[in-house]
Amino acid sequence: MNYKIAVLPGDGIGPEVMGEGTQVLKQIAKIYGFGVELEEGIVGGASIDAHGKPLIDSVLKLAKGSDAVLLGAMGGPKWDGLDYSIRPERALLALRLELGLFANLRPVKLFSALASASTLKREVVEGTDLLVVRELTGGIYFGQPKGVTMLPDGTERGVNTEVYTTPEIERIAHVGFQAALRRRKKLTSVDKANVLEVTELWRKVVTRMHKDEGYAGVQLEHMLVDNCAMQLIRNPKQFDVMVTTNMFGDILSDEAAMLTGSIGMLPSASLGGKVGMYEPVHGTAPDIMGQDKANPLATILSVAMMLRHSFDQGAAADRVEKAVEVVLDEGYRTADIQEPGRKLVGCKEMGRLVREKIEDRG
Ligand SMILES: NC(=O)c1ccc[n+]([C@@H]2O[C@H](COP(=O)([O-])OP(=O)(O)OC[C@H]3O[C@@H](n4cnc5c(N)ncnc54)[C@H](O)[C@@H]3O)[C@@H](O)[C@H]2O)c1
């Protein structure tokens, strides 16, 4: 088997963390006997500098023609003054839309060696292992009508519209149910069905699918979004897979992310079409770029997600994740997760240590 991967490092620390991610990918391919063909493209601010726009056609074509996309991060102060239509982050939205990536998967797993990095008590967070499945291409961020209009009395009126159709709900709910079947078989569907008709429909569709589409083996619960925000802090271990709308997912996934204490640890996958896209949750961290201080583990764990979801290489993914756990258990830390008495390492050394542990487990 030979996989084509579009590698889009982006800006800031993107190229640094990507360097470690791709080395892990090449190493694991060798161990498990499959081929990887990596082709690099420039996106975001780097692309604006070179071509005047954040995503050029040839890079989009590269992404569309690949089996998977590995992305760093885009943006930075240098491009902050630009019009929204050509800002680096537009490349991200364009890629999601063009690749049909309607499902965003964000696992939130607390490595027990890092439990004290969380702002919550160890006994609350230790053992947290949940997955947020967020709808990514619909809902209030895209619904019409939207905009700000001037009223006759000189005041203004702003509108956004939350819209979901039955097929949009069904396809994201399938992703949630399927993920739950591969994990601990519990799905929490998060809505605001007591107030919003659109999520009353959401709840109705998810309930019907549970009954009629072969998901009886999954324990389904419905939770109102405000309660969910509380439950995440009160008892995060109650969650296995959570499926929700674009906006609720945007907010809850950031809240859930903070349970782990560091953004440098969190991977993500965006799925839906033929090509999956994998990226760390963090941004370009301009404050530490070029200093070998970035934590590459979110990118390395994104590579593990690619192995699992795009290449069906579950054993290879487990091996990468285990290697990360061992490195942390042995006390190695990048600056963002540093604690007294631990061994401080840079981005490159952290990557090398993970590769060493991957090799050791052979
Ligand atoms: N997906 C993306 O491409 C994406 C996501 C978020 C932000 N951004 C962009 O990134 C730029 C900076 O945004 P921000 O500062 O709000 O968020 P950020 O995630 O880049 O940084 C927030 C803080 O976390 C630290 N941090 C982030 N990733 C880290 C890592 N891997 N290792 C160690 N420390 C890390 C940074 O040093 C900083 O102190 C902005 O231009 C923003 O638009 C891009």
The ligand as an SDF file (V2000), in Angstrom:
LIG
                    3D

 44 48  0  0  0  0  0  0  0  0999 V2000
   -5.6050   26.1480   12.8330 N   0  0  0  0  0  0  0  0  0  0  0  0
   -4.8890   27.2320   12.7060 C   0  0  0  0  0  0  0  0  0  0  0  0
   -4.1930   27.4100   11.7360 O   0  0  0  0  0  0  0  0  0  0  0  0
   -4.9270   28.2490   13.8170 C   0  0  0  0  0  0  0  0  0  0  0  0
   -5.5580   27.9690   15.0320 C   0  0  0  0  0  0  0  0  0  0  0  0
   -5.5140   28.9280   16.0510 C   0  0  0  0  0  0  0  0  0  0  0  0
   -4.8400   30.1280   15.8420 C   0  0  0  0  0  0  0  0  0  0  0  0
   -4.2480   30.3570   14.6350 N   0  0  0  0  0  0  0  0  0  0  0  0
   -3.4680   31.5930   14.3910 C   0  0  0  0  0  0  0  0  0  0  0  0
   -2.2460   31.5040   15.1140 O   0  0  0  0  0  0  0  0  0  0  0  0
   -1.8240   32.8170   15.5190 C   0  0  0  0  0  0  0  0  0  0  0  0
   -1.5600   32.8570   17.0230 C   0  0  0  0  0  0  0  0  0  0  0  0
   -2.7850   32.5910   17.7030 O   0  0  0  0  0  0  0  0  0  0  0  0
   -2.9340   32.4630   19.2820 P   0  0  0  0  0  0  0  0  0  0  0  0
   -1.7320   33.0910   19.9310 O   0  0  0  0  0  0  0  0  0  0  0  0
   -4.2810   32.9050   19.6200 O   0  0  0  0  0  0  0  0  0  0  0  0
   -2.9450   30.8790   19.5540 O   0  0  0  0  0  0  0  0  0  0  0  0
   -1.7250   29.8520   19.5880 P   0  0  0  0  0  0  0  0  0  0  0  0
   -2.3150   28.4920   19.7370 O   0  0  0  0  0  0  0  0  0  0  0  0
   -0.8440   30.0340   18.4210 O   0  0  0  0  0  0  0  0  0  0  0  0
   -0.9010   30.2210   20.8940 O   0  0  0  0  0  0  0  0  0  0  0  0
   -1.5010   30.3610   22.1920 C   0  0  0  0  0  0  0  0  0  0  0  0
   -0.4270   30.1300   23.2710 C   0  0  0  0  0  0  0  0  0  0  0  0
   -0.1180   28.7430   23.3220 O   0  0  0  0  0  0  0  0  0  0  0  0
    1.2680   28.5280   23.0500 C   0  0  0  0  0  0  0  0  0  0  0  0
    1.3660   27.3630   22.1520 N   0  0  0  0  0  0  0  0  0  0  0  0
    0.5660   27.0750   21.1240 C   0  0  0  0  0  0  0  0  0  0  0  0
    0.9710   25.9450   20.5150 N   0  0  0  0  0  0  0  0  0  0  0  0
    2.0420   25.5170   21.1970 C   0  0  0  0  0  0  0  0  0  0  0  0
    2.9240   24.4140   21.0490 C   0  0  0  0  0  0  0  0  0  0  0  0
    2.7740   23.4990   20.0890 N   0  0  0  0  0  0  0  0  0  0  0  0
    3.9490   24.3030   21.9060 N   0  0  0  0  0  0  0  0  0  0  0  0
    4.1200   25.1930   22.8970 C   0  0  0  0  0  0  0  0  0  0  0  0
    3.3250   26.2600   23.0900 N   0  0  0  0  0  0  0  0  0  0  0  0
    2.3100   26.4270   22.2480 C   0  0  0  0  0  0  0  0  0  0  0  0
    1.7730   29.7910   22.3670 C   0  0  0  0  0  0  0  0  0  0  0  0
    3.1510   29.9670   22.5820 O   0  0  0  0  0  0  0  0  0  0  0  0
    0.8940   30.8550   22.9870 C   0  0  0  0  0  0  0  0  0  0  0  0
    1.4520   31.2870   24.2020 O   0  0  0  0  0  0  0  0  0  0  0  0
   -2.9430   33.7740   15.0870 C   0  0  0  0  0  0  0  0  0  0  0  0
   -2.5630   34.3660   13.8680 O   0  0  0  0  0  0  0  0  0  0  0  0
   -4.1370   32.8550   14.8860 C   0  0  0  0  0  0  0  0  0  0  0  0
   -5.0500   33.3550   13.9510 O   0  0  0  0  0  0  0  0  0  0  0  0
   -4.2530   29.4490   13.6420 C   0  0  0  0  0  0  0  0  0  0  0  0
  1  2  1  0
  2  3  2  0
  2  4  1  0
  4  5  1  0
  4 44  2  0
  5  6  2  0
  6  7  1  0
  7  8  2  0
  8  9  1  0
  8 44  1  0
  9 10  1  0
  9 42  1  0
 10 11  1  0
 11 12  1  0
 11 40  1  0
 12 13  1  0
 13 14  1  0
 14 15  2  0
 14 16  1  0
 14 17  1  0
 17 18  1  0
 18 19  2  0
 18 20  1  0
 18 21  1  0
 21 22  1  0
 22 23  1  0
 23 24  1  0
 23 38  1  0
 24 25  1  0
 25 26  1  0
 25 36  1  0
 26 27  1  0
 26 35  1  0
 27 28  2  0
 28 29  1  0
 29 30  1  0
 29 35  2  0
 30 31  1  0
 30 32  2  0
 32 33  1  0
 33 34  2  0
 34 35  1  0
 36 37  1  0
 36 38  1  0
 38 39  1  0
 40 41  1  0
 40 42  1  0
 42 43  1  0
M  CHG  2   8   1  16  -1
M  END
$$$$
